[in-house]
Amino acid sequence: ENSSKEKNKKIQEGNSDEESGKNGTNSKLEFDKESILKRKRNSLLEKMKKLRSKSSRKDKIWFMKRETCEGPGNMDTYRFNESNPSIMCRSENQKLCYCSGKDGNFTENCGACKTTLIPERSAPTTTSTEQEGNSEDSSGKGGNILMKMLRRLQKKRKMGKKEWTPLDANGGCKAPESDPVTFADSHPSRECKGGPGSKQCVCVRNPGEEQFNKICGLCKLVLQKSNTA
């Protein structure tokens, strides 16, 4: 009888240890999961903050920097939705600084002028679902603004995954001679060998597709922001 009791006690202790081990493992998994979700949430909030800043950019003005960004003084001012600081560019790698802001609060922005391939704009085609989404966005509700930001993030990620390659020997996209690269790794602007004002075409395709589409555009000088002047 004593022997039977001892066996039952050992079994109970074993089950207790096993249960304790399971609880410890589950706690660790829950902690790791929470940590991952927290990092993703912080990353999303940071991206939303940047997008929110961009969305309010149309209300800001900019002007060429002279000595400080305290105010425009006698300088001409421009709205971002009417004119872009890139109009100041005159040559490749030219370094420029401008001031931007509103209500007397202006910050300095500096960068260099780079030749960039700007695709020709085609007539926009939107589905009924997209049109409904645009209609909802215009209502100004916080939730709709959030959805608009998320869609913009998705569009940016999708663009980075697109692949491109130079035209083939016949000036088309049926038999590309070089391996395609993604927009995230290299930009088609490197094909602007004729400099600003030249027209250029490249072959572009969506990820997972085999067929390329011929996309043409104009090479222009664009002011690309940097951390230093």
GIQUITA-V125856 format. One record per residue. RES is the residue in one letter. PSI is psi in whole degrees, -180 to 180 (* if undefined). OMEGA is omega in radians with two decimals (* if undefined). NEAR is the number of other C-alpha atoms within 10 Angstrom. Layout:
[[RES PSI OMEGA NEAR] [RES PSI OMEGA NEAR]]
//
This chain:
[[E -45 3.10 6] [N -41 3.13 7] [S -40 3.13 8] [S -40 3.11 8] [K -42 -3.13 10] [E -40 3.12 11] [K -45 3.13 12] [N -38 3.14 12] [K -43 3.14 12] [K -39 3.12 11] [I -44 3.14 12] [Q -42 3.11 12] [E -40 3.12 12] [G -44 3.12 12] [N -37 3.14 12] [S -43 3.12 12] [D -42 -3.13 12] [E -43 3.13 12] [E -39 3.11 12] [S -40 3.11 12] [G -40 3.12 12] [K -43 -3.14 12] [N -40 3.12 12] [G -42 3.13 12] [T -44 3.13 12] [N -40 3.12 12] [S -41 3.14 12] [K -42 3.13 12] [L -41 3.13 12] [E -39 3.12 12] [F -44 3.12 12] [D -42 -3.14 12] [K -43 -3.14 11] [E -39 3.13 12] [S -43 3.12 12] [I -45 3.13 12] [L -37 3.13 12] [K -41 3.11 12] [R -42 3.12 11] [K -41 -3.13 12] [R -43 3.13 12] [N -39 3.11 12] [S -43 3.14 12] [L -42 3.13 14] [L -38 3.11 12] [E -42 3.12 12] [K -39 3.10 15] [M -37 3.12 17] [K -42 3.11 13] [K -42 3.13 12] [L -38 3.11 18] [R -38 3.10 14] [S -41 3.13 11] [K -38 -3.10 11] [S -28 3.12 12] [S 2 -3.07 10] [R -31 -3.10 16] [K -21 3.13 12] [D -9 -3.10 12] [K 160 3.04 16] [I 163 3.07 20] [W 157 3.10 25] [F 156 -3.11 21] [M 136 -3.13 21] [K 135 3.02 20] [R -86 3.12 11] [E -45 3.14 6] [T 179 3.09 13] [C 29 -3.12 21] [E -33 -3.14 13] [G 162 -3.09 18] [P -25 -3.11 19] [G -123 3.12 9] [N 4 -3.12 6] [M 148 3.03 12] [D 139 3.09 9] [T 152 -3.10 15] [Y 151 3.00 16] [R 143 -3.09 17] [F -30 -3.14 16] [N -2 3.11 11] [E -32 -3.11 8] [S 150 -3.08 12] [N 143 3.12 13] [P -17 3.14 20] [S -16 3.13 16] [I -15 3.12 10] [M -17 -3.07 16] [C 135 3.11 19] [R -23 -3.12 13] [S 160 3.13 15] [E 136 3.11 16] [N 11 3.06 16] [Q 132 -3.13 15] [K 132 -3.08 19] [L 155 3.04 20] [C 144 3.07 19] [Y 165 -3.14 19] [C 141 -3.14 23] [S 151 3.12 25] [G -161 3.11 18] [K 163 3.10 13] [D 36 3.08 8] [G -2 3.10 11] [N 109 -3.08 12] [F 144 3.11 20] [T 155 -3.12 16] [E 137 3.08 16] [N 130 -3.12 20] [C 158 3.13 17] [G -171 -3.14 19] [A 148 -3.14 21] [C 126 -3.12 21] [K 141 3.08 22] [T 122 -3.02 25] [T 137 3.11 22] [L 116 3.13 27] [I 112 -3.11 17] [P 149 3.07 15] [E 140 3.14 10] [R 130 3.08 8] [S 167 3.14 6] [A 128 -3.10 6] [P 137 3.08 5] [T 121 -3.12 8] [T 144 3.09 10] [T 168 3.13 8] [S -35 3.12 9] [T -43 3.13 9] [E -38 3.13 11] [Q -40 3.09 12] [E -40 3.12 11] [G -43 3.12 14] [N -38 3.13 14] [S -40 3.12 12] [E -39 -3.13 16] [D -36 -3.07 17] [S -12 -3.13 11] [S -19 3.06 10] [G 9 3.13 10] [K 145 -3.09 10] [G -43 -3.13 10] [G -38 -3.14 11] [N -36 3.09 17] [I -40 3.11 17] [L -44 3.13 15] [M -38 3.13 14] [K -41 3.11 18] [M -42 -3.14 19] [L -40 3.12 16] [R -37 3.13 12] [R -38 3.08 14] [L -45 3.14 16] [Q -39 3.14 12] [K -40 3.14 11] [K -41 3.12 11] [R -40 -3.14 12] [K -40 3.12 14] [M -40 -3.14 15] [G -25 -3.13 17] [K -13 3.12 17] [K 149 -3.13 18] [E 150 3.11 24] [W 161 3.11 25] [T 155 3.10 23] [P 164 3.11 21] [L 155 3.10 22] [D -177 -3.06 15] [A -25 -3.13 11] [N 8 -3.14 9] [G 21 -3.14 14] [G -162 -3.09 16] [C 19 -3.10 21] [K -32 -3.10 15] [A 70 3.12 13] [P 139 -3.07 18] [E -12 3.14 12] [S 157 -3.13 11] [D 139 3.13 9] [P 152 3.07 17] [V 158 -3.14 16] [T 158 3.09 19] [F -31 -3.12 16] [A -31 -3.11 13] [D -35 -3.10 9] [S 141 -3.10 13] [H 143 3.13 16] [P -13 -3.13 21] [S -20 3.14 19] [R -12 3.09 12] [E -3 3.12 18] [C 61 -3.09 20] [K -17 3.12 12] [G -3 3.11 11] [G -179 -3.14 20] [P 139 3.13 19] [G -13 -3.14 14] [S 151 3.09 13] [K 143 -3.09 18] [Q 146 3.09 21] [C 147 3.07 21] [V 169 3.11 23] [C 129 -3.07 23] [V 143 3.06 23] [R 157 3.08 19] [N 154 3.13 17] [P 135 3.12 13] [G -9 3.13 9] [E 156 3.13 9] [E -35 -3.05 7] [Q 138 3.10 12] [F 153 3.02 21] [N 141 3.14 14] [K 120 -3.13 17] [I 127 -3.13 16] [C 158 3.13 16] [G -174 -3.12 19] [L 136 3.11 20] [C 121 -3.10 24] [K 157 3.05 22] [L 125 -3.12 25] [V 134 3.12 25] [L 114 -3.13 25] [Q 122 -3.06 18] [K 148 3.10 15] [S 173 -3.14 11] [N -25 -3.14 7] [T 160 -3.14 10] [A * * 13]]
//
